[in-house]
């Protein structure tokens, strides 16, 4: 059922989104509005389908729960963000009252808890015209059914009370509203819309949690829905944390041993984290400053799943004057970056949810976050990849206190400098001046030094630190390769991003030689001035919205294309021609070559006929040979062992993702396909 419902919706959403973006500029404002309305209605329909599927999963006993530590402050901010604008538009007071004696975090399924609270709050706002909506969260000792053994036996129970000053519910209606497709006002001319599924699903999710939902209401006086949840406190042992911090601080003052293996100043912090395994990530308090950030303060977003190491970064960043926000997974990191617009980001790569490569890709392909400096700090060996994707710097764990301090200091110096410095080394004076005029901004945010020889370039680099360099390999007094080697020996040149801008083709042998000379070279086959503007803007971390209008238009045009995707060949294996049509329209917009097959057997044949295919989008639910079996057979051919295969599935059942990966898929995306997520996945897997 999930597959049959989501598949046509997938096509509808993708095509409506494509039309609403009007990339070809040939639609009227009315037509764009219509396309946007279709897209919005499709998303509403998706919400209804999700509700129906949730109900079906509950009834069939296949709804899965994923428990992990949820900071209550994160839950509070999520609900505040979700309903703040709605409350403002309706002129209602919206209060979130979390008791001071609550644990800092609880073990729960965050997605399901948010789903229940969103349903309860959405109903409260729907049926309240004046007054207020309030969420009160506190410990409770009674109020639930006397025969609920889970709550009776729980060491502690938390009550989430959603109260409103709305129309209230008549006594005879208070039971039926928890039934599927039932509403207090079920007449054909009812004032308030809705499917009547939200409360039914919420009640069943509460039951699966071991809790329950109660209702107290009087017509004309408002209603109070209370969710009772059995809780095992996930408080961090703050005393142990203080001991850890003291040990780390002491390690910088003396060589007193933390252990026989880790006694020097350069003790790797990743090793220290393993020594304190009792500070379990699942039972950790999330300390950060998201509640007390003031305007004009420097905010550092730390995207790191090891909460012990995150706390170390937090403490050191505070000493440098930063306010910090911590995200423990990739999805949360992207969300926080878009919401708080931090001054800089520290990013781990090995993250739960979407990994750090996809986080970096999304940040650098979003005009609102593209300019934010990102410092990658990870165990993975990916220095060149990090820098090429737009990171300002890279450190490989284990890292020392000294290295972290230097990184934070570098970030601070960078963001506090109003001017960015660019060096252009080009012997043709006319060309050099054209580059300077192209990149230079009206507001003077970039200071550009232009030189015509290698010797002048070296003198300039010795005199000051530049943020980026544009280099023509054909300077008159020195070979470009030799110049790069000399630059990398200079103190100010070791981590300098260099964009190769030349009129001649760079051979594969020359490209390999550039990588051999220095890992921090950024090779860009720049064939147009417009592309050069985009690359320098990325590495100078310029805010696109603050650039001159002409430069913004150039960048907007370029962003409709994508060099990583251009001319890559993708095979779509899907039995639904509507999906093929929709995905083809999306991918061809980015100059990808699309071929397709309508079943698994045909897909294998097409792949054998086109061995130069770069990536496969594999539908899972297909007749005769499904996506699992098709993927297994493809992987049996040694030629396609490393070919990226992205599974497309309706995600109806528990374990779908694991089954896809086990069958040989490289990654997994759910239907209806989020176009941004799909493009990001493609860029990550097609990175070369």
C-alpha positions in Angstrom: 0.0 0.0 0.0 2.8 2.4 0.9 4.4 1.8 -2.6 1.1 2.3 -4.5 0.3 5.5 -2.6 3.7 7.2 -2.7 4.8 6.3 -6.2 2.3 8.6 -8.1 2.8 11.2 -5.4 6.5 11.1 -6.0 6.0 12.2 -9.6 3.5 14.9 -8.7 5.8 16.5 -6.2 8.9 16.5 -8.3 7.2 17.9 -11.4 5.3 20.5 -9.4 8.5 21.6 -7.8 10.3 21.9 -11.1 7.5 24.0 -12.5 7.4 26.3 -9.5 11.1 27.0 -9.7 10.6 28.3 -13.3 14.2 27.7 -14.2 13.6 28.5 -17.9 11.9 31.8 -17.0 9.0 31.2 -19.3 6.0 31.0 -16.9 3.8 33.8 -15.7 3.4 34.6 -12.1 0.0 33.0 -12.1 1.4 29.8 -13.5 4.1 29.7 -10.9 1.5 30.3 -8.2 -0.6 27.4 -9.6 2.5 25.1 -9.6 3.3 26.1 -6.0 -0.3 25.4 -5.0 -0.1 21.9 -6.6 3.2 21.3 -4.7 1.6 22.5 -1.4 -1.5 20.3 -1.9 0.8 17.3 -2.7 2.6 17.8 0.5 -0.7 18.0 2.4 -1.7 14.7 0.7 1.6 13.2 1.7 0.8 14.1 5.3 -2.5 12.3 5.1 -0.9 9.3 3.5 1.8 9.2 6.3 -1.0 9.3 8.9 -2.9 6.4 7.2 0.3 4.4 7.0 1.2 5.1 10.6 -2.3 3.8 11.6 -1.8 0.7 9.5 1.6 0.0 11.0 0.2 0.4 14.5 -2.6 -2.0 13.7 -0.3 -4.5 12.1 2.3 -4.3 14.9 5.1 -3.1 12.6 5.6 0.5 13.9 9.2 0.7 15.0 10.7 2.9 17.8 14.2 4.3 17.8 15.2 5.3 21.3 18.1 7.7 22.0 18.8 10.6 24.3 16.7 13.7 23.5 17.7 17.0 25.2 14.5 18.6 26.5 15.8 22.0 25.5 16.0 20.7 21.9 12.4 19.5 22.1 11.4 22.9 23.5 13.1 24.9 20.7 11.6 22.5 18.1 8.1 23.1 19.2 8.7 26.8 19.6 10.0 27.1 16.0 7.1 25.0 14.7 4.2 27.0 16.3 5.6 30.5 17.0 4.5 31.9 13.6 1.1 30.3 13.8 0.5 31.8 17.3 1.5 35.2 16.0 -0.7 35.1 13.0 -3.8 34.1 15.1 -3.0 36.6 17.8 -2.6 33.9 20.5 -0.3 33.7 23.4 1.9 30.6 23.2 3.7 29.5 26.3 6.1 26.6 26.8 6.6 25.9 30.5 9.3 23.2 31.3 9.7 22.6 35.0 13.2 23.4 36.4 13.5 20.0 38.1 13.2 18.0 34.9 16.1 15.9 33.7 18.1 17.7 31.0 17.4 14.8 28.5 15.3 11.7 28.3 15.5 8.4 26.4 12.8 8.3 23.9 11.9 8.1 20.2 12.2 11.9 19.4 10.4 11.6 16.1 7.3 9.9 17.7 7.2 12.1 20.7 7.4 15.2 18.5 4.6 13.7 16.3 2.3 13.4 19.3 3.0 16.8 20.7 2.6 18.4 17.2 -0.8 16.7 16.9 -2.0 18.0 20.3 -0.7 21.5 19.8 -2.0 21.7 16.2 -5.5 20.8 17.5 -5.2 23.3 20.2 -4.4 26.1 17.8 -7.1 25.0 15.3 -9.9 25.2 17.9 -8.7 28.4 19.7 -9.6 31.8 18.4 -8.5 34.0 21.3 -6.6 33.6 24.5 -3.6 31.2 24.7 -2.2 27.8 24.0 0.1 26.4 26.7 2.4 23.4 27.0 3.4 22.5 30.5 5.9 19.8 31.2 6.5 18.4 34.7 6.8 15.3 36.8 3.5 13.6 37.7 2.6 11.1 40.4 -1.1 10.5 39.3 -3.7 11.3 36.7 -3.5 8.3 34.5 -5.6 5.1 34.5 -5.2 3.0 37.6 -4.7 -0.1 35.5 -1.7 1.2 33.5 1.0 -1.0 35.0 3.8 0.6 33.0 3.1 4.0 34.4 2.4 2.6 37.9 5.7 0.8 38.0 7.8 3.5 36.4 10.4 5.2 38.6 9.2 8.6 37.2 6.5 9.9 34.9 6.6 13.1 32.9 3.3 14.8 32.0 3.1 16.9 28.8 -0.1 19.0 29.3 -1.4 20.9 26.3 -4.1 23.3 27.3 -6.1 25.9 25.4 -8.8 28.5 25.8 -10.7 27.3 22.8 -14.2 26.0 22.1 -13.9 22.9 24.3 -15.4 19.5 23.7 -18.9 18.2 24.8 -18.8 15.3 27.2 -20.5 12.9 24.7 -17.9 13.7 22.1 -14.8 13.2 24.3 -14.4 9.4 23.6 -15.1 9.3 19.9 -12.5 12.0 19.0 -9.8 9.3 19.7 -11.3 7.0 17.1 -10.0 7.0 13.6 -11.6 9.5 11.2 -13.8 10.9 13.9 -14.2 14.5 14.9 -16.1 16.4 17.6 -17.9 18.2 14.7 -18.4 15.6 12.0 -21.1 17.5 10.1 -20.8 18.3 6.4 -20.8 22.0 7.1 -18.2 21.8 9.9 -16.1 24.9 10.5 -12.8 23.2 11.2 -11.1 20.8 8.7 -9.0 17.8 9.4 -8.9 14.0 8.8 -9.7 12.9 12.4 -6.5 10.7 12.4 -4.2 12.8 14.6 -5.6 12.0 18.0 -6.1 8.3 17.1 -2.5 7.9 16.1 -1.3 9.9 19.1 -3.2 7.7 21.5 -1.8 4.6 20.0 1.8 5.9 20.0 1.4 6.9 23.6 0.2 3.3 24.3 3.3 1.9 22.6 5.4 4.2 24.7 3.8 2.6 27.7 2.0 5.8 28.5 -1.4 7.3 27.8 -3.3 10.5 26.9 -6.1 11.9 29.0 -8.6 14.7 28.3 -10.3 17.3 30.4 -12.6 19.7 28.7 -15.8 21.8 29.1 -17.6 23.5 26.2 -16.7 27.1 25.9 -13.9 26.8 28.4 -11.1 25.1 26.5 -9.4 21.7 26.7 -6.4 20.0 28.3 -4.8 17.0 26.8 -2.2 15.3 28.9 0.4 12.9 27.7 1.8 10.7 30.5 5.2 9.2 29.6 7.2 6.7 31.7 10.8 8.1 31.8 14.2 6.8 32.7 16.3 9.9 33.4 19.2 10.4 31.1 21.1 12.8 33.3 24.8 13.1 32.7 27.0 12.5 35.7 28.2 16.1 35.9 30.7 15.4 38.7 32.5 13.0 36.4 32.4 15.6 33.6 34.0 18.2 35.9 36.8 15.7 36.8 37.4 15.1 33.1 37.6 18.8 32.3 40.0 19.3 35.2 42.2 16.5 34.0 42.3 18.0 30.5 43.1 21.5 31.8 45.9 20.0 34.0 47.4 18.2 31.1 48.3 21.6 29.5 50.1 22.8 32.7 52.2 19.7 33.5 53.2 16.3 32.3 51.3 14.6 35.1 49.9 11.4 33.7 46.3 10.9 32.9 47.2 7.3 32.3 50.4 5.4 31.5 49.6 5.7 27.8 48.4 9.4 27.7 50.8 11.5 29.7 52.1 14.3 27.4 50.7 17.7 26.4 49.6 16.3 23.1 47.3 13.7 24.5 44.8 12.8 21.7 41.3 13.8 22.8 39.7 11.0 21.0 41.7 8.6 23.2 40.7 10.6 26.3 37.0 10.1 25.3 37.4 6.3 25.3 38.8 6.4 28.8 35.6 7.9 30.1 33.2 5.5 28.5 31.0 5.8 31.6 29.9 9.2 30.2 27.7 7.3 27.7 26.5 9.3 24.7 23.0 7.9 25.2 22.9 9.3 28.7 24.4 12.7 28.3 23.2 16.2 28.9 23.5 18.5 25.9 25.2 21.7 27.2 25.1 24.7 24.9 24.2 28.3 24.6 21.2 28.2 22.2 18.9 29.8 24.8 21.1 32.9 25.5 22.6 34.0 22.2 22.6 37.8 21.8 22.8 39.8 18.5 26.3 40.3 17.2 27.8 37.5 19.2 30.1 34.9 17.6 28.2 31.6 17.4 30.0 28.3 16.8 27.9 25.3 15.7 29.6 22.1 16.7 28.3 19.1 14.7 29.7 16.1 16.6 28.1 12.9 17.8 30.6 12.2 20.6 29.2 14.3 23.3 32.3 14.1 25.5 34.5 15.5 22.7 31.7 18.0 21.9 31.9 19.2 25.5 35.7 19.6 25.2 35.2 21.7 22.1 32.5 23.7 23.8 34.7 24.5 26.8 37.6 25.6 24.7 35.4 27.6 22.3 33.9 29.5 25.2 37.4 30.5 26.4 37.9 32.1 22.9 34.7 34.1 23.4 32.3 31.9 21.3 28.7 31.0 22.1 28.1 27.4 21.1 25.3 25.3 19.8 25.8 21.5 19.6 24.2 19.1 17.1 24.7 15.4 17.5 23.7 14.2 14.0 23.8 15.4 10.4 20.2 16.3 10.0 20.1 18.4 13.1 23.4 20.1 12.1 21.9 21.2 8.7 18.7 22.4 10.4 20.6 24.4 13.1 22.9 25.9 10.5 20.0 27.2 8.5 18.1 28.5 11.6 20.8 30.2 13.6 23.2 31.2 10.8 26.4 30.6 12.9 29.6 32.5 12.5 31.4 29.2 11.9 31.0 25.4 12.1 33.1 22.6 13.4 32.1 19.4 11.5 32.7 15.7 12.1 32.3 13.4 9.2 31.2 10.1 10.8 27.7 11.1 11.9 24.4 9.3 12.5 21.7 10.1 10.0 23.3 11.9 7.0 27.1 11.9 7.2 29.4 14.9 7.3 30.1 14.8 3.5 26.4 15.3 2.8 26.2 18.0 5.5 29.1 19.9 3.9 27.5 19.5 0.5 24.2 20.8 1.6 25.7 23.8 3.4 27.8 24.7 0.4 24.9 24.4 -2.1 22.6 26.6 0.0 23.0 30.3 -0.7 22.0 31.1 2.9 24.8 28.9 4.4 27.4 28.8 1.6 29.5 31.6 3.1 29.8 30.1 6.6 33.4 28.9 7.3 33.4 25.1 8.0 36.3 23.5 9.8 36.3 19.7 9.4 37.6 17.7 12.4 37.3 13.9 11.9 39.1 10.6 12.0 38.5 10.1 8.3 41.3 10.8 5.8 39.7 13.4 3.6 41.7 16.6 3.7 41.7 17.3 0.0 38.0 16.4 -0.4 37.1 18.7 2.5 38.9 21.6 1.1 37.7 21.0 -2.5 34.1 21.0 -1.2 34.6 24.4 0.4 35.8 23.7 4.0 38.2 26.4 5.3 40.4 23.8 7.1 40.8 20.2 8.1 42.2 18.3 11.1 42.4 14.6 11.5 41.6 13.0 14.8 43.1 12.3 17.3 43.8 16.0 17.8 45.6 17.8 20.6 44.5 20.7 22.8 47.1 22.8 21.0 45.7 22.0 17.6 42.1 22.7 18.7 43.2 26.0 20.2 45.0 27.0 17.0 41.9 26.0 14.9 39.6 28.1 17.0 41.9 31.1 17.0 42.2 30.9 13.2 38.4 30.8 12.9 38.0 33.8 15.2 40.6 35.8 13.3 38.9 35.0 10.0 35.4 36.0 11.0 36.5 39.2 12.8 38.3 40.4 9.7 35.9 42.6 7.7 38.2 42.3 4.6 39.1 39.1 2.8 42.4 39.0 0.8 42.7 37.6 -2.7 45.9 37.2 -4.7 45.6 37.1 -8.5 48.8 35.9 -10.4 48.2 36.5 -14.1 50.9 37.8 -16.5 48.4 39.3 -19.0 47.6 42.7 -17.7 44.2 43.0 -19.5 43.1 39.5 -18.2 44.4 40.3 -14.7 42.4 43.5 -14.6 39.3 41.8 -15.9 39.5 39.2 -13.1 39.9 42.0 -10.5 36.9 43.8 -11.8 34.8 40.6 -12.0 35.5 39.6 -8.4 35.8 43.0 -6.7 32.7 44.1 -4.8 31.1 47.5 -4.6 31.2 47.4 -0.8 34.9 46.6 -0.7 34.6 43.3 1.1 37.6 41.9 -0.8 41.1 43.3 -1.1 42.6 42.1 -4.3 46.4 42.1 -5.0 47.3 41.6 -8.7 50.8 40.4 -9.8 52.2 39.5 -13.1 55.2 37.3 -12.2 56.0 34.4 -9.9 58.5 36.5 -8.0 55.9 39.1 -7.2 53.5 36.4 -6.1 56.1 35.1 -3.6 56.9 38.5 -2.3 53.2 39.2 -1.7 52.6 35.9 0.1 55.6 36.6 2.4 54.2 40.0 3.3 50.7 38.9 4.4 48.3 36.0 4.7 45.8 35.6 1.8 42.5 33.8 2.0 42.6 32.5 -1.6 44.8 32.7 -4.7 43.9 32.6 -8.4 46.9 31.3 -10.4 47.7 31.1 -14.1 50.2 28.3 -14.6 51.9 30.0 -17.5 53.8 32.9 -15.7 56.8 34.1 -17.6 59.6 33.7 -15.0 58.7 30.4 -13.4 56.9 27.2 -14.2 53.5 27.1 -12.3 54.3 23.7 -10.7 57.6 25.0 -9.3 55.9 28.1 -8.0 53.3 26.1 -6.1 56.0 24.0 -4.5 57.7 27.3 -3.3 54.4 28.7 -2.1 53.7 25.6 0.1 57.1 26.1 1.8 56.1 29.6 2.9 54.4 30.0 6.3 51.5 32.0 4.8 51.2 29.5 1.9 50.9 26.1 3.5 47.1 26.1 3.7 46.4 28.7 1.0 43.5 27.5 -1.3 44.8 27.9 -4.9 42.4 28.0 -7.9 44.1 27.1 -11.1 42.8 29.5 -13.8 44.4 28.9 -17.2 43.5 29.0 -20.8 45.2 25.7 -21.6 44.0 22.2 -20.9 45.4 20.5 -17.8 46.3 16.9 -18.6 45.6 14.0 -16.2 49.4 13.7 -15.7 49.6 17.4 -14.7 46.6 17.1 -12.5 48.2 14.1 -10.7 51.4 16.2 -10.4 49.5 19.0 -8.7 48.1 16.6 -6.1 51.6 15.3 -5.5 53.0 18.7 -4.9 50.5 19.7 -2.1 47.2 18.3 -0.9 45.7 21.7 -0.3 45.6 22.6 -4.0 42.0 23.2 -5.3 41.9 22.2 -8.9 39.1 23.8 -10.8 38.9 23.5 -14.6 37.6 27.0 -14.9 36.5 27.7 -18.4 34.6 30.9 -17.8 34.9 34.1 -15.7 31.5 33.3 -14.2 32.7 30.0 -12.8 35.8 31.8 -11.4 33.5 34.2 -9.5 31.6 31.3 -8.0 34.8 29.5 -6.8 36.4 32.6 -5.3 33.1 33.5 -3.6 33.1 30.0 -2.0 36.7 30.1 -0.7 36.4 33.7 0.4 33.2 32.9 2.3 31.3 35.8 0.8 27.6 36.3 1.6 25.8 36.0 -1.7 22.9 38.2 -0.7 25.4 41.0 0.1 27.1 40.9 -3.3 26.3 43.5 -6.1 23.2 42.6 -8.1 25.2 41.7 -11.2 27.3 39.2 -9.3 24.2 37.7 -7.6 22.6 37.1 -11.0 25.7 35.4 -12.3 25.9 33.1 -9.3 22.1 32.3 -9.5 22.5 31.3 -13.1 25.5 29.1 -12.3 23.7 27.4 -9.4 21.1 26.0 -11.8 24.0 23.8 -13.1 26.4 21.6 -11.2 29.8 20.6 -12.3 29.9 17.3 -10.4 26.6 16.2 -12.0 27.2 17.6 -15.5 27.5 14.9 -18.2 27.3 12.1 -15.7 25.3 9.1 -16.9 22.5 7.8 -14.6 20.4 4.7 -15.0 16.9 4.8 -13.5 15.4 1.4 -12.9 11.7 1.8 -12.1 8.5 0.1 -13.3 6.4 3.4 -13.1 6.9 5.5 -16.2 5.6 8.6 -14.3 8.5 8.3 -11.9 11.0 7.9 -14.8 9.5 11.0 -16.5 9.7 13.1 -13.3 13.2 12.1 -12.3 14.4 12.5 -15.9 13.1 16.1 -15.9 14.9 16.8 -12.7 18.2 15.3 -13.6 18.4 16.7 -17.1 18.0 20.1 -15.6 21.5 19.5 -14.2 22.8 18.3 -17.6 22.9 14.6 -16.6 22.5 11.9 -19.2 19.5 9.7 -18.3 18.8 6.2 -19.5 16.1 4.0 -18.0 14.8 0.5 -17.6 11.3 -0.5 -16.5 12.2 -3.7 -14.6 15.1 -5.3 -12.9 16.0 -7.7 -15.7 16.0 -4.9 -18.3 18.0 -2.8 -16.0 20.8 -5.4 -15.9 20.8 -5.6 -19.7 20.9 -1.8 -20.1 23.9 -1.7 -17.6 25.8 -4.3 -19.5 25.2 -2.4 -22.8 26.3 0.9 -21.1 29.2 0.0 -18.7 30.1 3.7 -18.5 27.0 4.4 -16.3 28.1 6.5 -13.3 25.2 5.9 -10.9 22.0 3.9 -10.6 18.7 5.0 -9.1 17.0 1.7 -8.1 13.4 1.3 -7.3 12.8 -1.5 -4.8 9.1 -2.5 -5.5 9.1 -3.9 -9.0 7.4 -7.0 -10.5 9.2 -10.2 -11.5 12.7 -9.1 -10.2 12.6 -6.5 -7.3 15.3 -4.0 -6.5 16.9 -6.2 -3.9 17.5 -9.0 -6.3 18.5 -6.7 -9.1 21.1 -5.0 -6.9 22.5 -8.4 -5.8 22.9 -9.6 -9.4 24.6 -6.3 -10.4 27.1 -6.7 -7.4 28.0 -10.2 -8.6 29.7 -8.6 -11.6 33.1 -7.5 -10.5 33.0 -4.6 -13.0 30.2 -3.0 -11.0 31.3 -3.8 -7.4 31.9 -0.1 -6.6 29.2 1.4 -8.9 27.0 3.8 -6.7 23.5 2.3 -6.4 20.9 4.5 -4.6 17.8 2.6 -3.5 14.4 4.3 -3.8 11.8 2.9 -1.4 8.5 3.9 0.2 10.0 3.0 3.7 6.9 1.2 4.8 8.4 -1.4 7.0 11.0 -1.6 9.8 14.4 -2.7 8.5 14.0 -1.4 4.9 17.2 0.6 4.9 19.2 -2.4 6.3 17.8 -4.7 3.7 18.8 -2.3 0.9 22.3 -1.9 2.2 22.6 -5.7 2.8 21.6 -6.3 -0.8 24.4 -4.1 -2.0 22.9 -0.6 -2.3 25.3 2.3 -1.6 22.7 4.5 -0.1 19.0 4.8 0.4 16.3 7.5 -0.1 12.6 7.4 0.6 9.7 8.2 -1.6 8.4 10.8 -2.3 11.9 11.8 -3.1 13.2 15.0 -1.6 14.9 16.6 -4.6 17.5 18.5 -2.5 18.4 15.3 -0.7 18.6 13.3 -3.9 20.9 15.8 -5.6 23.1 15.9 -2.5 23.3 12.1 -2.4 24.3 12.1 -6.1 27.0 14.7 -5.5 28.4 12.8 -2.6 28.6 9.5 -4.5 29.8 11.0 -7.7 32.6 13.0 -6.1 35.8 12.0 -7.7 
